[in-house]
Structure formats: structure tokens, C-alpha cells
């Protein structure tokens, strides 16, 4: 019998206003972290952020646009993934319910896609059909309000939506409101119900962007775009409640130029948190106190490019891939399992305007 091996495919979302043709598919070398091109999926405008449902397997992508089908809304597209080649086949698309969708996730039963509309300041829930296609939204929630910055926080701007490890609650980081809004997931009816404590607020002007949970489900971490900070929370999983324990800077103390945070991920080991700085063009590295969830800065590592919009950590926690949007590259770093520090491997893939990096291990 042939030996069963696991191949890790890497899917890259992009902006298509320049040289990009759509979604790019690569194969990850498990020893070096190098990326080898496999294929691409074309025909989708600005597929900036991606999410994967691994059991079918299927990939879902936003179209980060202000108009779709003649209506003031973006779109969400569904693709089947070929388990032999990792290639993508377009299935269908549906309205995201609002303008400028910039983030989405698949809840843990694989029955719904949740999407955040940045420009529209809203979130929506779309059912997944048995073949992976998307049905029209089963729920839509329009956020209301604003915050202290009249230019960027004149109204709501939902920047991401994430599901907790228990698959009971959804968390929408809204840059315009300086809040993480919390919803109870009603999977029977496909609804987002406001939680009893419906939000967690952060420092005015911080500008919440992306959010990630600790593997223990005891802590959660929010990166704030405008404030260049990470907020650490203790998470009360039974009630879906966030309690702030700390806010720390992602930048060196002596840095005074313009920079804006983008993405955040907790390492699979649960020992470290990583966040990206656009302007300083680096990945900030933090060690996690396992008892309190508090963070200790370990410094910053240059991404060897400009504007690290997004990055990804492979499922084993061995490699971090930084997507440098403005220098058209994805640079591979090896993660030191003991110290959490990053070391560039020397491998860089040329990718036009990369935005999002997602991994899928497949047995071949």
C-alpha cells in the first residue's frame, strides 16, 4: 500500500485592482516552509479574506466591494476544494448584506458562514447547503453608533467576526464603535441573538480589528488598528463574557512614525501571541502568562516587506507566513517552539497584493 501523507495547501486572498487574478493556491513544504504554486481561481473581484470548511472541503471568500448585482452590497462566494489537487471550483455566491465585507468565518458545525461588512457596519449569517453552496442570509444585524474619531469612527465598521471554541457565541470586532459585540449562536434558526452582556468596550479611539481565542478558551486577544495595541481578555465561556485584563502596545517605545495594526493569531501551543504592524512593517511577538492571560512583549520582527495586512500560522505551529500587501510577497518565518521568536527562512513567494493566508491539510 502507498504511504499516506498529509499535504498542506495554502490559500491566499488578494485585491484584484492590480496584477492579481483572484485566489492563489500553494503547497507548503513541511521541512522548509517554502511555497510552491499550484493553481488559482479567477473571476472573483477582491477576494480579500477567506475561510475554509475542511470536512467537505470548501472555501468561502468575501468580495470586498460596495456593489454587487446592482445593489449596495458586497458578496460571499463558495468554492469546492479538490482533495487530490487542492484546486478550487466555483459553486455560487450570495449577497453579504452590506457594503465592503472584509472578514468571514465558518462556525464549527459547518452549517453557516458568518460575515462582517466593514463599510456597511453590519454582520450576517448565511446557511451552507449540503453540497457547500451558500443560501441567502438567514440573519442580518445592522450595528449602530460611533466613537471619538470623526473621520474613521463616524459610524459602525464591523471588521471581523469570530466564533468561540465552544461554538456558542460569535464576536464581532467593530472599529467604528470601539466594541466587540457578542452574539449567541442560534444554529437551529440561523440567528445571531444579542448576548445578555452584548458587548465589551475598549479604550476610545482604539479601533478594534481582529480577534482570536486561546486554545484553552480561557483567554481572548483583540488587536486594535488605530491604537496599535492588543487587548487581553479573560473569557467566561459559560456566559460568553469578556473581561479586559490588559492593553499593551505592539510597537517599540521609540517608534513615532505612522503605523496601523492588522491581524492577530494565538500560536497553537497557546504560549505566544503574534500581531502585525503596517507601517512599522513587523510582527509583534508576545509571551502569554498561562495563569492570567497577560502578555509580555518579546519585541518585533521585520516582515521583510511592506504592509503586512495578514499572516497565518500553519496548523503545527512551525511556520508563520507574513503577507506583505504592498511588496507583493509572502515571507516564511520559522517559529521557535521554546522562545516564540521568529527567524526568516529565506523563502519568499511572489504574490500580487496578498491579503489573507489560510491553511488546509489534506491526506493524499
Residue frames relative to the residue before (quaternion, step in Angstrom):
aa qw qx qy qz dx dy dz
X 1.0000 0.0000 0.0000 0.0000 0.00 0.00 0.00
X 0.4805 -0.6506 0.4851 0.3324 3.61 -1.00 0.70
X 0.5293 -0.6316 0.4653 0.3233 3.52 -1.12 0.71
X 0.3736 -0.7152 0.5446 0.2286 3.57 -0.96 0.91
X 0.0177 -0.7926 0.6093 -0.0155 3.57 -0.79 1.02
X 0.3645 -0.7188 0.5497 0.2198 3.52 -1.25 0.47
X 0.1590 -0.7772 0.6053 0.0661 3.54 -0.78 1.08
X 0.2250 -0.7675 0.5866 0.1276 3.56 -0.90 0.94
X 0.1633 -0.7702 0.6130 0.0665 3.53 -0.75 1.17
X 0.2066 -0.7585 0.6102 0.0985 3.53 -1.15 0.75
X 0.1457 -0.7909 0.5932 0.0378 3.56 -0.79 1.10
X 0.1329 -0.8151 0.5637 0.0130 3.54 -0.78 1.09
X 0.2236 -0.7552 0.6052 0.1156 3.55 -0.78 1.08
X 0.1118 -0.8134 0.5709 0.0016 3.57 -1.06 0.77
X 0.4201 -0.5924 0.5902 0.3525 3.49 -1.44 -0.12
X 0.2999 -0.8050 0.4951 0.1299 3.57 -0.80 1.02
X 0.4101 0.7253 -0.4735 0.2855 3.61 1.16 0.35
X 0.7238 0.3836 -0.2417 0.5202 3.61 1.21 -0.33
X 0.8359 -0.1614 0.1465 0.5037 3.57 -0.72 -1.12
X 0.5327 0.6679 -0.4047 0.3261 3.58 1.18 -0.37
X 0.3128 -0.7527 0.5570 0.1591 3.52 -1.16 0.77
X 0.7777 -0.2864 0.1913 0.5259 3.62 1.20 -0.20
X 0.7581 -0.2812 0.2692 0.5232 3.56 -0.78 -1.13
X 0.2041 -0.7993 0.5594 0.0810 3.58 -0.81 1.04
X 0.2066 -0.7778 0.5880 0.0804 3.56 -1.02 0.92
X 0.0272 -0.7944 0.6061 -0.0303 3.56 -0.91 1.03
X 0.3281 -0.6855 0.6022 0.2444 3.52 -1.36 0.26
X 0.3162 -0.7629 0.5401 0.1624 3.57 -0.90 0.99
X 0.3470 -0.7128 0.5703 0.2151 3.56 -0.87 0.98
X 0.3866 -0.7765 0.4419 0.2288 3.63 -0.49 1.12
X 0.6860 0.4751 -0.2962 0.4646 3.59 1.16 -0.35
X 0.7984 0.2979 -0.1420 0.5037 3.57 0.95 -0.86
X 0.4082 -0.7069 0.4787 0.3232 3.59 1.16 -0.56
X 0.4324 0.6983 -0.4653 0.3300 3.59 1.25 0.14
X 0.3313 -0.7322 0.5662 0.1831 3.55 -1.23 0.62
X 0.1244 -0.7692 0.6239 0.0600 3.55 -0.97 0.94
X 0.4424 -0.7105 0.4686 0.2826 3.62 -0.72 0.99
X 0.1999 -0.7821 0.5848 0.0797 3.55 -1.06 0.88
X 0.7550 -0.2570 0.2355 0.5555 3.57 0.67 -1.10
X 0.1987 -0.7576 0.5971 0.1732 3.54 -1.33 -0.15
X 0.2880 -0.7231 0.6008 0.1822 3.53 -1.28 0.50
X 0.1455 -0.8173 0.5566 0.0334 3.55 -0.66 1.14
X 0.6608 0.5603 -0.3664 0.3393 3.53 -1.35 0.05
X 0.6567 0.4554 -0.3192 0.5094 3.60 1.26 -0.02
X 0.3526 -0.7525 0.5203 0.1967 3.56 -0.73 1.06
X 0.8682 -0.0608 0.0031 0.4925 3.57 -0.92 1.02
X 0.1313 0.7895 -0.5860 0.1266 3.61 0.54 1.12
X 0.0218 -0.8864 0.4624 0.0060 3.54 0.70 1.14
X 0.8142 0.1394 -0.0744 0.5587 3.60 0.88 -0.79
X 0.1868 -0.7989 0.5708 0.0312 3.52 -1.04 0.97
X 0.0343 -0.7523 0.6552 0.0595 3.54 -1.34 0.41
X 0.2457 -0.7916 0.5513 0.0954 3.56 -1.06 0.80
X 0.1744 -0.7152 0.6659 0.1212 3.55 -1.13 0.80
X 0.2655 -0.8554 0.4194 0.1481 3.61 -0.02 1.27
X 0.6373 0.5842 -0.3505 0.3602 3.61 1.05 -0.50
X 0.6519 0.5338 -0.3455 0.4132 3.62 1.03 -0.58
X 0.3167 0.6565 -0.0940 -0.6781 1.88 1.54 -1.97
X 0.0874 -0.7832 0.6146 0.0332 3.56 -1.24 0.63
X 0.2427 -0.7369 0.6131 0.1486 3.51 -1.31 0.51
X 0.1405 -0.7757 0.6119 0.0640 3.55 -1.09 0.80
X 0.0977 -0.8096 0.5786 -0.0143 3.53 -0.96 0.97
X 0.3916 -0.6510 0.5831 0.2878 3.54 -1.17 0.61
X 0.1868 -0.6594 0.6909 0.2302 3.49 -1.45 0.11
X 0.2215 -0.8244 0.5124 0.0932 3.54 -0.18 1.35
X 0.3248 0.7313 -0.5098 0.3159 3.52 0.40 1.34
X 0.5052 -0.6605 0.4748 0.2881 3.55 -1.30 0.35
X 0.7903 0.1772 -0.0964 0.5786 3.58 1.25 -0.32
X 0.0696 0.7773 -0.6214 0.0692 3.55 -1.00 0.88
X 0.8377 0.0757 -0.0879 0.5336 3.55 -0.81 1.00
X 0.6643 -0.5241 0.2933 0.4449 3.55 1.15 0.64
X 0.6521 0.4820 -0.3141 0.4938 3.59 1.26 0.20
X 0.5384 -0.6400 0.4392 0.3281 3.61 -1.15 0.58
X 0.5041 0.6169 -0.4371 0.4175 3.54 0.45 1.26
X 0.4184 -0.6466 0.5613 0.3030 3.53 -1.30 0.33
X 0.3787 -0.7186 0.5368 0.2279 3.56 -1.28 -0.26
X 0.2269 -0.7116 0.6429 0.1698 3.50 -1.42 0.30
X 0.1571 -0.8054 0.5693 0.0502 3.58 -0.83 1.03
X 0.2645 -0.7497 0.5911 0.1361 3.54 -1.22 0.69
X 0.0541 -0.7789 0.6248 0.0072 3.56 -1.08 0.85
X 0.3454 -0.6747 0.6049 0.2440 3.55 -1.15 0.66
X 0.2723 -0.7462 0.5870 0.1562 3.56 -1.09 0.78
X 0.3684 -0.7119 0.5529 0.2275 3.58 -0.82 0.99
X 0.3564 -0.7739 0.4743 0.2215 3.65 -0.46 1.10
X 0.6266 0.5305 -0.3441 0.4555 3.61 1.24 -0.24
X 0.8222 0.2422 -0.0818 0.5086 3.56 0.95 -0.89
X 0.4401 -0.6897 0.4616 0.3430 3.57 1.19 -0.42
X 0.4733 0.7070 -0.4207 0.3150 3.59 1.27 -0.08
X 0.3942 -0.7302 0.5251 0.1887 3.54 -1.27 0.56
X 0.0825 -0.7581 0.6453 0.0461 3.55 -1.12 0.83
X 0.4313 -0.7169 0.4870 0.2507 3.56 -0.69 1.12
X 0.2189 -0.7777 0.5791 0.1092 3.57 -0.99 0.91
X 0.7172 -0.3486 0.2554 0.5467 3.59 0.67 -1.07
X 0.2231 -0.7537 0.5876 0.1920 3.54 -1.29 -0.09
X 0.1544 -0.7638 0.6212 0.0824 3.53 -1.32 0.45
X 0.6133 -0.5299 0.4322 0.3953 3.55 -1.27 0.36
X 0.3982 -0.7013 0.5403 0.2400 3.55 -1.14 0.73
X 0.5318 -0.6607 0.3813 0.3678 3.56 1.29 -0.18
X 0.8027 0.0931 -0.0468 0.5872 3.59 1.21 -0.34
X 0.6203 -0.5680 0.3987 0.3657 3.55 -1.30 0.32
X 0.8675 0.1951 -0.1216 0.4412 3.52 -1.25 0.60
X 0.0984 0.7964 -0.5908 0.0842 3.63 0.65 0.94
X 0.0915 -0.8453 0.5263 -0.0068 3.58 -0.72 1.07
X 0.7928 0.1473 -0.0718 0.5870 3.62 1.22 -0.16
X 0.0728 0.7829 -0.6167 0.0371 3.55 -1.16 0.60
X 0.0866 -0.7704 0.6277 0.0709 3.54 -1.30 0.33
X 0.3508 -0.6759 0.5955 0.2559 3.55 -1.34 0.27
X 0.3845 -0.7128 0.5211 0.2692 3.61 -0.71 0.98
X 0.6962 -0.5976 0.2441 0.3140 3.53 -1.16 0.76
X 0.6212 0.4967 -0.3778 0.4740 3.64 1.17 -0.06
X 0.4444 -0.7141 0.4366 0.3194 3.60 1.28 -0.21
X 0.5155 0.6655 -0.4030 0.3591 3.60 1.19 0.41
X 0.8030 0.1752 -0.0725 0.5650 3.60 1.19 -0.46
X 0.2587 -0.6808 0.6595 0.1859 3.48 -1.37 0.56
X 0.1605 -0.7536 0.6305 0.0938 3.55 -1.05 0.86
X 0.0755 -0.8206 0.5664 -0.0116 3.59 -0.84 0.98
X 0.2364 -0.7507 0.6034 0.1286 3.56 -1.16 0.79
X 0.2093 -0.7766 0.5882 0.0843 3.57 -0.85 1.08
X 0.3303 -0.7891 0.4846 0.1829 3.57 -0.30 1.27
X 0.7350 0.4239 -0.2528 0.4649 3.58 0.60 -1.12
X 0.7055 0.4622 -0.2588 0.4708 3.57 1.02 -0.79
X 0.3259 -0.7716 0.4943 0.2325 3.61 1.19 -0.37
X 0.6011 0.5555 -0.3403 0.4630 3.56 0.99 0.86
X 0.2213 -0.7361 0.6170 0.1688 3.53 -1.36 0.18
X 0.0916 -0.7952 0.5987 0.0288 3.56 -1.20 0.56
X 0.2736 -0.7345 0.6057 0.1367 3.52 -1.35 0.47
X 0.0704 -0.8152 0.5747 -0.0094 3.60 -0.67 1.13
X 0.3937 -0.7217 0.5122 0.2484 3.64 -0.75 0.97
X 0.3008 -0.7191 0.6003 0.1790 3.55 -1.22 0.69
X 0.3673 -0.7302 0.5359 0.2117 3.55 -0.80 1.05
X 0.6965 -0.4926 0.3091 0.4203 3.64 -1.19 0.38
X 0.7138 0.4292 -0.2659 0.4853 3.62 1.08 -0.61
X 0.6422 -0.5470 0.3140 0.4356 3.59 1.28 0.15
X 0.5203 0.6309 -0.4272 0.3856 3.58 1.20 -0.20
X 0.4361 -0.6901 0.5191 0.2533 3.54 -1.28 0.47
X 0.2725 -0.7040 0.6274 0.1911 3.53 -1.16 0.71
X 0.6634 -0.4829 0.3772 0.4295 3.56 -1.28 0.17
X 0.6892 -0.5162 0.3148 0.3993 3.56 -1.18 0.61
X 0.3055 -0.7374 0.5762 0.1760 3.54 -1.01 0.88
X 0.7925 0.0363 -0.0452 0.6071 3.58 1.26 -0.27
X 0.0627 -0.7617 0.6449 0.0040 3.53 -1.26 0.64
X 0.0443 -0.7938 0.6065 -0.0029 3.58 -0.92 0.96
X 0.2211 -0.7680 0.5914 0.1075 3.54 -0.76 1.11
X 0.3197 -0.7364 0.5622 0.1987 3.59 -0.73 1.05
X 0.1993 -0.7829 0.5830 0.0859 3.56 -1.22 0.58
X 0.6963 0.4933 -0.3517 0.3848 3.56 -1.20 0.61
X 0.2091 -0.7483 0.6129 0.1441 3.53 -1.33 -0.34
X 0.3077 -0.7349 0.5602 0.2268 3.57 -1.25 -0.36
X 0.8387 -0.3561 0.1614 0.3792 3.54 -1.32 -0.25
X 0.6710 0.4797 -0.3120 0.4716 3.63 1.11 -0.50
X 0.3380 -0.7922 0.4653 0.2042 3.62 -0.35 1.18
X 0.6618 0.5084 -0.3176 0.4503 3.58 1.16 -0.43
X 0.8137 0.2653 -0.1178 0.5035 3.58 0.81 -0.95
X 0.7637 0.3256 -0.1744 0.5294 3.59 1.20 -0.37
X 0.2322 0.7992 -0.5136 0.2087 3.54 1.09 0.83
X 0.7788 0.0245 0.0009 0.6268 3.55 1.32 -0.36
X 0.7017 -0.4568 0.3185 0.4445 3.58 -1.25 -0.07
X 0.0137 -0.7667 0.6419 0.0017 3.56 -1.19 0.69
X 0.1721 -0.8024 0.5670 0.0719 3.56 0.04 1.30
X 0.1450 -0.8508 0.5031 0.0443 3.59 -0.42 1.20
X 0.8017 -0.0368 -0.0002 0.5965 3.60 1.15 -0.30
X 0.0955 -0.7578 0.6375 0.1009 3.53 -1.32 0.27
X 0.0185 -0.8095 0.5818 -0.0773 3.54 -0.83 1.09
X 0.3296 -0.7362 0.5614 0.1849 3.56 -1.16 0.67
X 0.4813 -0.6751 0.4714 0.3008 3.59 -1.01 0.77
X 0.6846 -0.5115 0.3193 0.4095 3.63 -1.17 0.42
X 0.6822 0.4806 -0.2910 0.4679 3.60 1.12 -0.56
X 0.3695 -0.7634 0.4538 0.2733 3.59 1.36 -0.09
X 0.4795 0.6645 -0.4377 0.3700 3.57 1.07 0.74
X 0.8009 0.1970 -0.0642 0.5618 3.57 1.13 -0.66
X 0.2166 -0.7379 0.6232 0.1425 3.54 -1.27 0.56
X 0.1969 -0.7919 0.5760 0.0493 3.55 -1.04 0.94
X 0.0899 -0.8063 0.5846 0.0044 3.57 -0.60 1.18
X 0.2338 -0.7657 0.5872 0.1188 3.57 -0.55 1.21
X 0.0790 -0.8155 0.5734 0.0000 3.60 -0.58 1.17
X 0.3729 -0.7584 0.5003 0.1881 3.55 -0.45 1.31
X 0.6923 0.5106 -0.2823 0.4247 3.58 0.95 -0.83
X 0.7422 0.4149 -0.2125 0.4815 3.57 1.14 -0.59
X 0.3040 -0.7447 0.5172 0.2924 3.60 1.23 -0.41
X 0.5914 0.5396 -0.3695 0.4718 3.54 1.00 0.90
X 0.2416 -0.6621 0.6711 0.2299 3.48 -1.41 0.29
X 0.2130 -0.7932 0.5596 0.1106 3.57 -0.44 1.21
X 0.2248 -0.7978 0.5545 0.0739 3.55 -0.94 0.95
X 0.0663 -0.7983 0.5986 -0.0109 3.55 -0.87 1.07
X 0.3762 -0.6620 0.5934 0.2610 3.54 -1.18 0.65
X 0.3614 -0.7343 0.5356 0.2083 3.57 -0.89 0.95
X 0.1059 -0.7565 0.6440 0.0430 3.55 -0.73 1.12
X 0.1488 -0.8405 0.5175 0.0603 3.57 0.03 1.30
X 0.5752 0.5880 -0.3836 0.4198 3.59 1.16 -0.42
X 0.7999 0.2536 -0.1154 0.5315 3.58 0.99 -0.85
X 0.4401 -0.7144 0.4497 0.3060 3.59 1.24 -0.04
X 0.4904 0.6654 -0.4155 0.3797 3.56 0.96 0.91
X 0.3102 -0.6909 0.6226 0.1969 3.50 -1.35 0.53
X 0.0998 -0.8191 0.5648 0.0110 3.57 -0.31 1.29
X 0.4927 -0.6489 0.4708 0.3384 3.65 -0.82 0.83
X 0.4523 -0.6863 0.4992 0.2743 3.56 -0.92 0.91
X 0.6514 -0.4987 0.3814 0.4261 3.59 -1.24 0.34
X 0.7017 0.1876 -0.1719 0.6655 3.58 1.17 -0.65
X 0.2160 -0.8784 0.4107 0.1142 3.58 0.14 1.31
X 0.8146 0.0585 -0.0642 0.5735 3.62 1.17 -0.07
X 0.2379 -0.6841 0.6561 0.2122 3.48 -1.49 0.13
X 0.2698 -0.7774 0.5513 0.1375 3.57 -0.78 1.03
X 0.1877 -0.7471 0.6233 0.1347 3.55 -1.29 0.52
X 0.7592 -0.3767 0.2667 0.4589 3.56 -1.31 0.09
X 0.5221 -0.6473 0.4434 0.3344 3.65 -0.81 0.91
X 0.7960 0.2596 -0.2305 0.4959 3.54 -0.91 1.02
X 0.4562 0.6983 -0.4507 0.3180 3.61 1.24 -0.01
X 0.2230 -0.8209 0.4980 0.1683 3.59 0.99 -0.81
X 0.1089 -0.8312 0.5429 0.0506 3.64 0.44 1.16
X 0.1273 -0.8198 0.5573 0.0328 3.56 -0.98 0.88
X 0.8118 -0.0718 0.0809 0.5739 3.63 0.34 -1.20
X 0.2274 -0.7809 0.5815 0.0163 3.51 -1.27 0.68
X 0.0651 0.7981 -0.5976 0.0414 3.58 -1.01 0.75
X 0.3871 -0.7258 0.5318 0.2014 3.54 -1.21 0.68
X 0.4913 -0.5955 0.5482 0.3216 3.51 -1.29 0.49
X 0.5934 -0.6011 0.3857 0.3711 3.66 -0.98 0.70
X 0.6408 0.5350 -0.3257 0.4438 3.60 1.14 -0.54
X 0.3502 -0.7422 0.4719 0.3222 3.57 1.32 -0.42
X 0.5023 0.6517 -0.4276 0.3745 3.59 1.22 0.34
X 0.7877 0.2071 -0.0820 0.5743 3.57 1.19 -0.58
X 0.0818 -0.7630 0.6371 0.0726 3.56 -1.32 0.37
X 0.2062 -0.7927 0.5701 0.0646 3.54 -1.18 0.68
X 0.1455 -0.7887 0.5973 0.0124 3.53 -0.94 1.08
X 0.1917 -0.7611 0.6055 0.1319 3.57 -0.89 0.90
X 0.2441 -0.7915 0.5543 0.0822 3.53 -0.89 1.08
X 0.4199 -0.7653 0.4370 0.2168 3.55 -0.41 1.30
X 0.7597 0.4143 -0.2183 0.4511 3.56 0.71 -1.08
X 0.7274 0.4408 -0.2383 0.4687 3.57 1.02 -0.76
X 0.2946 -0.7679 0.5067 0.2584 3.60 1.29 -0.30
X 0.5241 0.6095 -0.4059 0.4349 3.53 0.88 1.04
X 0.2546 -0.6913 0.6413 0.2147 3.50 -1.45 0.17
X 0.2050 -0.7527 0.6150 0.1149 3.54 -0.98 0.92
X 0.2087 -0.7623 0.6035 0.1052 3.55 -0.86 1.04
X 0.1037 -0.7920 0.6010 0.0280 3.56 -0.96 0.95
X 0.3181 -0.6323 0.6511 0.2741 3.49 -1.33 0.40
X 0.2287 -0.8044 0.5397 0.0968 3.57 -0.86 0.97
X 0.2122 -0.7461 0.6228 0.1017 3.54 -0.86 1.08
X 0.2567 -0.8442 0.4518 0.1316 3.53 0.17 1.37
X 0.6234 0.5671 -0.3537 0.4059 3.61 1.01 -0.69
X 0.7922 0.2857 -0.1341 0.5223 3.59 1.08 -0.72
X 0.4421 -0.7109 0.4514 0.3090 3.59 1.24 -0.06
X 0.4606 0.6981 -0.4151 0.3580 3.56 1.13 0.71
X 0.2251 -0.7592 0.6018 0.1042 3.56 -1.04 0.93
X 0.0689 -0.7766 0.6257 0.0261 3.56 -0.98 0.93
X 0.3733 -0.7478 0.5011 0.2244 3.59 -0.52 1.15
X 0.1195 -0.7960 0.5904 0.0599 3.55 -0.99 0.88
X 0.8146 -0.0151 0.0630 0.5764 3.59 1.14 -0.49
X 0.0577 -0.7400 0.6639 0.0912 3.55 -1.32 0.46
X 0.0228 -0.8183 0.5728 -0.0425 3.57 -0.71 1.11
X 0.5227 -0.6353 0.4767 0.3098 3.56 -1.19 0.61
X 0.3660 -0.7134 0.5548 0.2219 3.55 -1.20 0.61
X 0.6896 0.5003 -0.2509 0.4596 3.59 1.28 -0.27
X 0.5778 -0.5504 0.4506 0.4003 3.60 -1.20 0.36
X 0.6111 -0.5936 0.3838 0.3563 3.57 -1.10 0.69
X 0.7309 0.4326 -0.2401 0.4702 3.60 1.07 -0.67
X 0.5220 0.6295 -0.4259 0.3871 3.63 1.22 0.15
X 0.0468 -0.8390 0.5418 -0.0155 3.61 -0.70 1.08
X 0.5191 0.6328 -0.4278 0.3835 3.62 1.23 -0.02
X 0.6643 -0.5119 0.3701 0.3996 3.55 -1.34 0.07
X 0.1470 0.7623 -0.6209 0.1088 3.54 -1.00 0.88
X 0.1017 -0.7821 0.6129 0.0484 3.56 -1.19 0.59
X 0.4386 -0.6979 0.5017 0.2623 3.56 -0.87 0.93
X 0.1911 -0.7921 0.5690 0.1109 3.55 -1.24 0.41
X 0.8616 0.0061 0.0624 0.5036 3.59 0.16 -1.25
X 0.1048 -0.7864 0.6062 0.0547 3.56 -1.26 0.45
X 0.0493 0.7851 -0.6162 0.0376 3.57 -1.08 0.79
X 0.3220 -0.6873 0.6162 0.2102 3.52 -1.20 0.72
X 0.4939 -0.6550 0.4815 0.3086 3.58 -0.93 0.88
X 0.6089 -0.5766 0.3934 0.3768 3.62 -1.06 0.66
X 0.6190 0.5544 -0.3395 0.4407 3.60 1.15 -0.57
X 0.3970 -0.7252 0.4670 0.3139 3.59 1.20 -0.51
X 0.5662 0.6357 -0.3658 0.3761 3.59 1.27 0.11
X 0.8057 0.2122 -0.0672 0.5490 3.59 1.16 -0.58
X 0.1948 -0.7304 0.6419 0.1283 3.53 -1.36 0.51
X 0.1293 -0.7803 0.6102 0.0460 3.55 -1.07 0.87
X 0.0016 0.7957 -0.6055 0.0155 3.57 -1.06 0.81
X 0.3545 -0.7620 0.5043 0.1985 3.59 -1.01 0.75
X 0.2181 -0.7556 0.6115 0.0869 3.52 -1.18 0.87
X 0.1583 -0.7764 0.6056 0.0736 3.57 -0.69 1.11
X 0.6590 0.3861 -0.3426 0.5471 3.56 -0.41 1.27
X 0.7014 0.3123 -0.1928 0.6110 3.54 0.87 -0.98
X 0.2040 -0.8362 0.4820 0.1639 3.57 1.35 -0.48
X 0.5248 0.6087 -0.3994 0.4411 3.49 0.70 1.18
X 0.3543 -0.6485 0.6126 0.2804 3.49 -1.44 0.08
X 0.2719 -0.7407 0.5948 0.1539 3.56 -0.77 1.08
X 0.1811 -0.7939 0.5776 0.0570 3.56 -0.95 0.96
X 0.0253 -0.7995 0.5996 -0.0260 3.57 -0.91 0.98
X 0.3076 -0.6962 0.6129 0.2123 3.53 -1.18 0.64
X 0.3321 -0.7498 0.5474 0.1671 3.56 -1.06 0.85
X 0.3525 -0.6811 0.5966 0.2366 3.57 -1.00 0.86
X 0.3797 -0.7762 0.4467 0.2318 3.63 -0.42 1.15
X 0.6554 0.5174 -0.3186 0.4485 3.60 1.16 -0.42
X 0.8153 0.2685 -0.1056 0.5020 3.58 0.95 -0.89
X 0.4260 -0.6952 0.4693 0.3390 3.58 1.17 -0.54
X 0.4663 0.6839 -0.4473 0.3388 3.59 1.24 -0.05
X 0.3853 -0.7444 0.5161 0.1761 3.54 -1.23 0.66
X 0.1350 -0.7462 0.6462 0.0860 3.51 -1.21 0.71
X 0.4004 -0.7439 0.4824 0.2316 3.58 -0.59 1.15
X 0.1793 -0.7672 0.6106 0.0801 3.53 -1.04 0.96
X 0.6705 -0.5016 0.2907 0.4629 3.58 1.28 0.25
X 0.4683 -0.6538 0.5267 0.2752 3.54 -1.35 -0.26
X 0.1949 -0.7581 0.6131 0.1068 3.55 -1.19 0.68
X 0.4724 -0.6760 0.4898 0.2827 3.58 -0.80 1.03
X 0.3810 -0.7300 0.5219 0.2224 3.58 -1.04 0.78
X 0.4230 -0.7295 0.4459 0.3002 3.59 1.29 0.12
X 0.7400 0.2588 -0.2136 0.5830 3.54 1.10 0.77
X 0.5254 -0.6427 0.4631 0.3104 3.57 -1.29 -0.10
X 0.8704 0.1179 -0.1170 0.4636 3.50 -1.21 0.83
X 0.0100 0.8092 -0.5856 0.0474 3.61 0.35 1.20
X 0.1952 -0.8356 0.5074 0.0792 3.53 0.19 1.36
X 0.7952 -0.0169 0.0815 0.6006 3.55 0.97 -0.88
X 0.0283 -0.7733 0.6309 0.0570 3.55 -1.26 0.26
X 0.1987 -0.7784 0.5837 0.1181 3.54 -1.26 0.31
X 0.2539 -0.7230 0.6207 0.1659 3.54 -1.27 0.57
X 0.4451 -0.7094 0.4659 0.2858 3.58 -0.70 1.03
X 0.6874 -0.5392 0.2883 0.3920 3.64 -1.11 0.61
X 0.6754 0.4835 -0.3040 0.4664 3.61 1.12 -0.50
X 0.4501 -0.6971 0.4447 0.3373 3.57 1.24 -0.29
X 0.4529 0.7134 -0.4275 0.3211 3.59 1.25 0.32
X 0.8186 0.1665 -0.0394 0.5482 3.57 0.92 -0.97
X 0.1680 -0.7180 0.6631 0.1291 3.52 -1.31 0.59
X 0.1512 -0.7858 0.5975 0.0519 3.57 -0.84 1.06
X 0.1617 -0.8100 0.5618 0.0468 3.57 -0.54 1.25
X 0.2437 -0.7808 0.5645 0.1111 3.57 -0.76 1.12
X 0.1412 -0.8024 0.5788 0.0355 3.57 -0.36 1.29
X 0.3197 -0.8140 0.4548 0.1683 3.54 -0.03 1.35
X 0.7850 0.3815 -0.1901 0.4496 3.59 0.79 -0.98
X 0.7139 0.3417 -0.2808 0.5429 3.61 1.25 0.12
X 0.4619 -0.7501 0.4083 0.2394 3.56 1.27 0.53
X 0.6010 0.5574 -0.3654 0.4411 3.56 0.86 0.94
X 0.1716 -0.7101 0.6647 0.1567 3.49 -1.35 0.44
X 0.1440 -0.8132 0.5636 0.0197 3.54 -0.54 1.26
X 0.3077 -0.7739 0.5353 0.1411 3.55 -0.90 1.02
X 0.0745 -0.7695 0.6340 0.0184 3.54 -1.04 0.94
X 0.3284 -0.7019 0.5910 0.2243 3.55 -1.13 0.66
X 0.3131 -0.7523 0.5560 0.1637 3.56 -0.94 0.97
X 0.3459 -0.7109 0.5732 0.2155 3.56 -0.85 0.97
X 0.4080 -0.7594 0.4519 0.2295 3.59 -0.46 1.20
X 0.7021 0.4677 -0.2714 0.4634 3.60 1.10 -0.60
X 0.7952 0.3088 -0.1500 0.4998 3.57 0.89 -0.91
X 0.4177 -0.7155 0.4577 0.3228 3.59 1.20 -0.50
X 0.5265 0.6619 -0.4103 0.3410 3.57 1.21 -0.21
X 0.4136 -0.7209 0.5199 0.1974 3.53 -1.28 0.61
X 0.0591 -0.7728 0.6312 0.0296 3.56 -1.07 0.81
X 0.4167 -0.7064 0.5131 0.2530 3.58 -0.70 1.07
X 0.3718 -0.7533 0.5061 0.1954 3.57 -0.89 0.97
X 0.5119 -0.6198 0.4311 0.4097 3.55 1.24 -0.44
X 0.6064 0.5482 -0.3488 0.4584 3.56 1.30 -0.06
X 0.0991 0.7729 -0.6204 0.0892 3.56 -0.93 0.97
X 0.2192 -0.7709 0.5874 0.1123 3.56 -0.89 0.98
X 0.3794 -0.7023 0.5533 0.2380 3.56 -1.04 0.80
X 0.1111 0.7737 -0.6073 0.1423 3.55 -0.64 1.22
X 0.3943 -0.7391 0.4811 0.2584 3.63 -0.66 0.96
X 0.8608 -0.1312 0.0243 0.4912 3.56 -0.87 1.14
X 0.0714 0.8247 -0.5581 0.0582 3.62 0.60 1.04
X 0.1638 -0.8038 0.5691 0.0573 3.56 -0.98 0.87
X 0.8307 0.0910 0.0202 0.5488 3.58 0.77 -1.05
X 0.1410 -0.7797 0.6077 0.0539 3.57 -1.07 0.84
X 0.0428 0.7943 -0.6028 0.0615 3.59 -0.76 1.08
X 0.2808 -0.7754 0.5521 0.1232 3.57 -1.06 0.84
X 0.0109 0.7774 -0.6287 -0.0144 3.55 -1.22 0.61
X 0.2010 -0.7603 0.6044 0.1270 3.61 -0.55 1.11
X 0.0131 -0.7899 0.6128 -0.0188 3.58 -0.92 0.93
X 0.3854 -0.7044 0.5447 0.2422 3.56 -0.99 0.81
X 0.0725 -0.8167 0.5724 -0.0074 3.55 -0.80 1.08
